[in-house]
């Protein structure tokens, strides 16, 4: 007999509680996303508010709020400007998801940077978590069950009862945020993290279907990789690394049989290669349709030669990337990849593909290109983060005492490392500066310029210099490269900061700043009405831990023209005799003195030749 007031049992015992559990799990995911939003917005707000500098990447921010204003006043002109930007080296597509932030919260740099963090940094962290989830689970998770409670039924390569895919996902996402270097591109105001996120999600799509049995994943991967390249060109190397990993995974299994009995594997090999070719065609077609001029430049310009001056020595490059993440994260990452290699799942396609992708990326950035700017660390961040996750899972398999001690120690380290990285605590004491960089990440605190007032005075002085040209703006030659000291881009940023709606009054001549940039400096040297000379030039000391991570550093011998121009005025070469020193001086940080020289007679080509080097 069924008692009154109670419903009879129907079906599975958990039938009635399943919807409640589903809502509970989804509620937890929403809660975690909300917490992450608050943390990302809060950290970004306090970091940017502590800055006191003229951000030289101001063009990214300025373009965003200019387009936001234009979209409100003239929508047709707005789309025309967007289409025009597709012909530039840096287009404006990255601004589209940022515009609502500018409309609703204002045009400040703080709002812009928070918009970058929410739009691009959070998807980057979630993509890292999604990849870690697939690598740790023996069975890939169906897309429609990505955040479903049924994920708990998937077997983990480690302790399945203690480490659910949901914990792996969120733990990896939070770990990504705990490494300060992953924030730096966002704090600089550039959308590189968005391209990095697209690369990660392209890898995730491929790991879901390594055989590429359906056409949709092929198209989606192609669109994601093309989007990453369109946002920032240097992520073409990330796309190359992923395509290389896919090609290796496609071809390598057939090589033994192909050598012994080729007739058995020619057809399946060609079938898989056709899918790889389709992927490359999707990427190429997308680039040619959306950014044809940009694509043709990328195919015809040798960027390795153009950026050769930014390529650092191997030991310097390894040291720089070591301290970007910190020695301990690197050790944990290598240990993690080694421990997962010992598990049975190390032979699974997701592991092999991800490891190959990471190895190609490390080879490109640490050994081939060797560029040292901090935002390039996004290309190898996944290797460090995923390796640390594998180490954490290995620790979870240890005995209680060992597990608790190791977990406490690593957790304390990560929190301390994040604090020192964001606040610059390791740079406040000589002993800490010597001890911490090898083990902790390099300090990347908010940049504070102590010479802001003097820089403003310099810009206003240059704006008011008399000119003999019809434009009324004298031709200025700025002899500087380092944006943390003096450079044409820094002066433009200062002027733009105070007069964003007015045409520039600074007529800054284009001249070579590094040896490999290919710019002909002879016209600038011959036509300059005023020479703006910084003495001494801020040179890279060879130790990345002794300079701000956000600077652009090249070897002293790579700024040959700048060094010779400074030497010419200090030693009164023939070219310098065509100018007279003005009485006004400007004293910048690091005991730098900026002097202005006014042309008094025409310079001969023979006087310019010693500066150029022939």
N, C-alpha and C positions, 0 to 999 in steps of 0.2 A: 504494500500500500504506500502510495506517495503522500507524504505529509503535506497538509495545506500550508500555503505560504512559501513553499520551496519548489524550485524548478527541478524537474528530473534531469539527470546527467545525459548529455547528448554528445557523442563523439569523443574526441581526445580529452583527457583530464585537464589539460591546460587551455582548453578551448575558450573558457570564459576569461582567463587572465591574460591571454595573448595580446589583445588590443591594449590592455593597460601596460604591459611590459614594452610594447612597441612605442607607445606614447612616452613612457619613462625614458627609453633609450634616446628617442629623438629629442626629448626635452633636455637630456643631458648634453647632446651634441649642440643644441642651440645655446645652452648655457655656456659651453666651452667657447663657442664662437663669439658670444657676447663678451666673455672675459678677455679673449684675445683682442677683440676690437678695442676694449677699454685700455688694455696694456699698451697696445701699439700706438693708439692715439695719445695716451698719457706720456709715454717715453718720448715720442716724437715732439710733443708740445714742449716738454721741459728741456729737451736737448736744443731745439731750435731757438727757444727763448733765451738760452744762455749764450748763444753766439753773438759775437760783436765783430763782424767782418763784412766786407763787400764781396758777396758770392760771385765768383767769376763765371759760374754756370747760369748766370741770371737770365740768359736768353731763353732757357727752357721754361722758367717761371714766367718771364715777361710775355712769351708767345702765348702761354695758356690764358692769362687774364686778358690779353689783347683780343684773342679770338672769342673769349667769353663775352666781352663787351660788343664785339662786332656781331655775334650771333643774335644779340638782343636788338641791335639797331638795324642790321641789314643781313638777313639770312642768306640771300642770294650771293652777296659779296663774301660772306663767311665760307660758303661751300666753294666758291671760286678760289679763295685763298688756300683752302685745304687741298684742292686739286693742284694748285700751283706748287705747293710745298712738296708734292710727290716727286718733283724733279730735283729737289735739293738733296744734299748729303744727309741732312737730318730733317725728316718730314714732320708734319704736325699731327699725325694720326694718334699719337700717344695722348694728345690733349682731350680727345672726345670723351672718355669716361671721367675726366677730371672736371669738366665744365660745370656739372651740377654743384659741386663743392664751391666753386668760385661764385656761382649765382646766389647760393643760399648763405654762405658763411663769410664772403668777402675775398679780397684780392691779396691778402698778406702772404708772405713767404711761409709763415707757420701753417696757414690753411692749405696752401699748395702742397707742402711737404706731407702733411697728414693725409691729404688726398692720395698722394703717391703711395704712402705706406699702406693704406687700406686697399687701394685698387690693385697694387702690384706685389707688395711684400707679403701680405697675408696669403694670397694664392700661391706664392712661392713656398711658403711654409707648409701649406696644405698639400701641395704637390710632393714635397719631400716626404710627408707622412704617408701619402698614398703609395709611393714607391716602396717605402720601408715595409708597409703592410703586405704587399705582394711578395717581397723577398723573404720575409719571415714566415709566411704561410706556405705550406707545401702546395696547396691548391689555390690558384688565383681566384679572387673574389668576383662574382658576376657584377656587372656595372649597376644593375638595378638593386643590388643588395649591399651597396658600398658602405652605407652607414646603418644597416639593418641589424637588429639583435641576433639574427641567425648567423652572423659572422662568428659568434662564439663557438659554433659547431665545426669551424674549419680547424684543421690540425696545424699547430705551430711546429716548427722544426726544433723548438726548445720546449719548455714546460707549458703544455697547452692549457692546463687548468689555471695557471697563474698569470699568463700573458695573453690576453685576448687581442684580436686585431684592432679593436677600438682603442685599447690602451697603447698599442704600438703606434697607431696613427697619431693620436694626440700627443703622446710622449715625444715622437719625432718632430712634430710641428713646434712644440715648445722648445725643444733642444735647438732647433734652427734659430729661434729668436734669441737664445742665450749666447750665441756667438756674435760679438759686436761687429765683426767684419761684414756680416750679412746685411747690416743696416746702412753701411756707409754710402752706397750708391743712392739710397733714398735720401739721406741727409745732405748729400751734395746737390740734390734736386734733379737728378737724371733718371730716366725710366728704365735703366738697365735691368732692374729686378723683374720688370714685366717680361722682358725677353727671356730671362733665366727661367721664369715660371712657365712660359710656353714650351721651352725645351724640356722641362721636367714632365709636364703633362703629355707631351708627345711621347716621351719614354714610357710613361704610364700606359698610354693607349696601346703601345706596341707590346708591352709586357702582358697585357690582357689577352692578346692574340698573337703570339710570336710567329705563328705560321701564316698570318695575314690571309686567312681563308676567305674573308669577306672584303668587298671593295670599300666599304664605308671607313674602316680603320685606316686604310691606305690614304684615302682622301683627307681624313681628319689629321693624320700625322703630317701630311704634306702642307696643309693649311697652317697648322701650328708652327712648324719649322719656318715656313715662309713669313709668317707674322713676326716671329722672333727676329729674323733678319731685317725685316722692314723697319722695326722699331729701332734696332741698333745693329749696325753693319757687322761689328766684330763677333756677333753671335752666329755668323755664318760658320765660324770654326766649331761652334757647338753642334750645328746641324751636320757638319762634315763628320764630327766624331760619332754622332748617332747613326748616320748613314753607314759609316765604316763598320760600326758594331753590328748593324743589321746585315750588311754584306758578309761579314765574317761568319755570323751565325747561319746565314743562308748557304754559304759555300763549303765551309769546313767539314760538315758531316758527310759530304759526298766525295771528298778528296780520296780517302783510301780506296773506296770502290771504283771511283773514276779512273784510278791508276791501273787497277787489276782487271776490271770488267766494265769498261766505259759504256757499253751498250745498255747496261741495266739502269744507269742513273742519268743518262743524257736528257731524257724527257723530263723527269721530275726536277732536275737541276735547271733546265731552261724554263720550266713553269715557275719556279721560285724566283729566278732572275728576272722574269717578266714582271713579277709583282714589284720587285725592287726598282726596275726601270719605270714602272708606272708611278711609284712614289717620287722618284726624281723628276718625272715629267710634271707631276702636280705642283711640286715646289717651283720648278722653272716657269710653268705657265702662270702661276699666281704672281710671281715676281715680275714677269714681263707684262702682265695685264695691269697690275697696280702701280708699279714703279719702273717703267721701261728704261728711262734715262739713268736712273740709279743702278739698275741691273747692268746696263751696257758699260757704265763706268767701272763697276766692280769686275767685269770680265776683261776689260782692256787695261786697267791700271794695275801695276805691280805694287801692291800695298806693302809687301815685304821690304822692297827697296825704299819706298816712300817713308816708312816708319822705322828704318834701320837705326836711326839715332836713339830711338826709345828702347832698343834691345840692350839689356844689361848683361854683364858677364854672368856665367852660369852660377858661380858661387854666390854672387850678389842676389840673383833671382831666387835661389833656394833659400837663402837667409831671409829675404823679404817675405816670401810666402810662409816660411816657418813662423815668423813673428806675427803675421797677419792673423793666424788662427791660434798660435801658441804651441809650444812644444808638447804639452800634455795632450791636447786634442789630437795632434798628429800621432802620438804614440798609441792613444786609445783607438784611433781609426785603423791604424795598421794592425794592431792586435785584433780588432773586431773582424776585419776582412780575413785574417789568418784563422781565427776560431771558426767562422762560418765555413771556411774552406774545408775544415775537417768534418763537417756534417754531410750527411747523405745528399742533402738538397743542393750542395755546391755544384752538382752536375746538372741541375735543372736549368732550362733556358733562361729564366729571369736573372739568376745569379750570373751566368756566363755573359749575358748581354750587358748587364749593368757594369760588370767588372771590365769588360772590353771597352765600353763607352767611357768609363772613368780612366782607363789606361791611355786611351787615345787622347783624351782631354789633357791629362797630366803631361803627356809627351809634347803636345802642341804648346802649352803655356809655360811649362818649366824648362823645356829643352830646345824647342824650335823657335818660338817667338820671343820669349823671355821679356815680355813687357811687365813693368812693375806697378802700374797704377792700381790703387786699392780696389777699384770696382771690377777689375779683371778676376779677382778672387771668386766671384760668383760662378765662374766656369768650373771650378774644382771644389766648390763647397759641398756638393752632394757626396763626394768621396769621403770627406771628413765626417759629415753628419751621419751618413749611413754606417760608416765604420764604427763610430761611437755608439750607435744604436745596437749593433751586433755585440759590441763589448758589454753593453748594459744587459743584454739578454743572456750573455754568457755568465755574467755575475749573478743573474737571477737563478742560475742552476747550482750555485755553490751552497755550502752549508750555511745555516742561519747566521752564525757569528761572522764568518767571512763575508757573506752577502751584506749584512748590515754595516760592517766596517767599511767595505769598499763603496757601498752606495752612499754612505754619509760623507766619505772623503771626496768622492767625485762630485756629489751635489754641492758640497761646500766650495770646492774648487770652481765649479761653473758659476756659482753666484758671485764669488770673489772676482773671478775673471771678468764677468760682465760689468761689475762695479768699477774695476780698475780701467776697463776698456772704455766705458762711457764717460767716466769722470776725470781720467788722467791721473789717478792716484799714484801710479807707478813713476810718474815724472816729477814728483814733488820732493824726492829724497835721493841723494846720489847713490846710496846703497841699493835702493829699490830699482833705480835705473840700470844698475849693473846686474842685479840678480833676477829680476822678474821677466825681462823680455824673452829669454830662452824658453821659459816654462809657461808664462802667461802671454796672452796676446798683447800686441803693441797698443799703447794708450792712444785712443782716438777721441779725445774730448772735444767739446764744442770749440771751434776756432775763435780765438780772441785776438784781434789786431790792436796793438797798442798805439799805432800811428795813424789811426783813422782821421783825426783832425788835420794832420799834416798832409795826408793824401787828398783830402777834400780841398785844402788850400792849394795844392799843386794843380788839381784839375781846374779850379777857378782861375788860377793864374794863366794856365795854358789857353783857356777859353778866351781870355782877354788880350792875348798877344796880338800886336798889329800885323797885318799881312799886306803883301803887294799883289795878291791874286785877286781875280774878279769875284771869287766866291766870298771873300772877306774872311776866310778861315785859313790860317797859315798851315803849310805842309809841315807836319811834325814827324820826326824820326825818333822812335822810342827804342833805346838800346837796352832791352831787358827781355828775359824769357820767363823767369820764375814768377808765377802768379801770386805767390805769397810775398813777393817783394815788389817788383814793378814789371809790368808788361802791358802791351796795347790792350789786351782783353780786360785787364784790371781797370785801366783808365776808362774804357767804354762802360764797364759795369758801374763804376761810380757815377759817371754822367747819366747813365740810364736810370739809376736808382733815384736820382733827384729830379730828372726831367724826362719821364717816360713818354710823355705825349708830344714832345717837341723834337724837331730834327737835331741831329748831333752837331755840335759846334767844334768838335775835335776832328780835324782832318789828319788821321793817322795813316801814314804811308805803309804799304805792305812790303815787308822785307823778310829775309830769311832769319829764322830764330835758331834752327838746328841744321846740321849739315845736310841731312837727307830730305828736307822738305821740298827741294826742287824749285824754290822761289828765286827769281832773278832780282837781286838787291841793287844792281847798278842804277836803275832809274830812281829808286828811292834815295840813294846816297847823292846823286847828282841834283835832285830836285828839292831836297829838304831845305826848308827855310830856317828851321830850328832843330837842334839836336838835344834830346832829353837823355842825359847820361847818368846812370846809377853807378856809384863807386863805393865799395866793391860790389861786383856781381855775386849773388848768393850761389855758391857752388855746392854740388852734392858731395858730402864728405865721405861717401863710400860705406857708411853704416846706416842702414835704414831706420834703426831704432833711435837715432839721434835727430831725426827730422820729422815733421808732421806727416802722417800717413796720407793726408789728402793732397799733398803737393805733387807736382809733375816733375820728376827727377830724371835727368840724363847725365851722362858722364861729362866732365868739364871739357874734354877734347871734342865733344859733339856740338859745342856752341862756339865754333871757331870764329865766325864773323863778329859775334858780340864781344868776344875777348879782344879781337884786334881793333875794333872801334874804340873800346875803352882804352887800350894801350896807345892808340893814335892820339887821343886827347890828353892822356897823362904825359906822353913823351913829345907832344907837339910835332907830330908827323906833318907831312906836306898837306894832307887833307884837312887836318885840324887848323891849319893856318888860314883856311878860308872862313873861319868863324871867330867870333869874339865872345868871351864869357860875360854873361849877364850877372849882375850883383846878387840876385835873389838865389838863395839856397833852401833846400828842403831836407830835413833830417828825419829819416825813416828808422824803423826798427833795425836791430843788429848793426848799429853804427853805419848805416848806409846814408850817403849824402847824394842827393840828386841835384845836378847842375844843369843849367840851360845855356846853350850856345846859339848865338844868332849869326846867320850867314852874312858876311860882309863882301864876299866876292864869289864869282863862279868857280867851281872846282873842275879841274881837268880830269879826263879819263885816266891819265897817268897817275894822278894822285889817288884815285879810287882803287886802282889795280892791286896795290899792296894789301888792302883790306880784304879783297875777295880771295886773294891767294894765288894769283897768276901774274 
